[in-house]
Amino acid sequence: PLDRLVARVGQLLSLFPGNAVLGSVFKVADRVRKLDALHTSAGKLMAGLEEIMKHSQDWEQHSSKRVQIGEPLIELRQLVAALRKLELESWPKLLLSREKEFDRKARRKWIRLHLIFEEFLSGDVSQ
């Protein structure tokens, strides 16, 4: 969807050269498109996509139907919605894994703390 959006915004920029809104959409979209998906955080990618949508929506609100971004923007919205849904669905698994990690760490620390208390109560603590 991003390639199609960049192509459409490029067409619009040829009709409206120097337009600040279109220029910012193009610049951010091109920057996001060049990100390495394997080494870029999902948050950074989503922030970029949402910034593109914000600027694009600004253009859509103030332009006539003939010169709107149109379908590429709809596809981008659908992609962002799907990614947000995936993010929300993954929260329970993430929270469970964090809970297990904290539980494991607490058990290790509890054993050490228990041994310290045992030493203290038995009077073997060197002062």
Buried (B, 14 or more C-beta within 10 A) or exposed (E): BBEBBBEBBEEBBEEBEEBEBBBBBBEBBBEBEEEEEEEEEEEEBBEBBBBBBEBBBBBBEEBEEEBBBBEBBEBBBEBBEEBEEEEEEEEEEEEEEEEEEEEEEEEEEEEEEEEEEEEEEEEEEEE
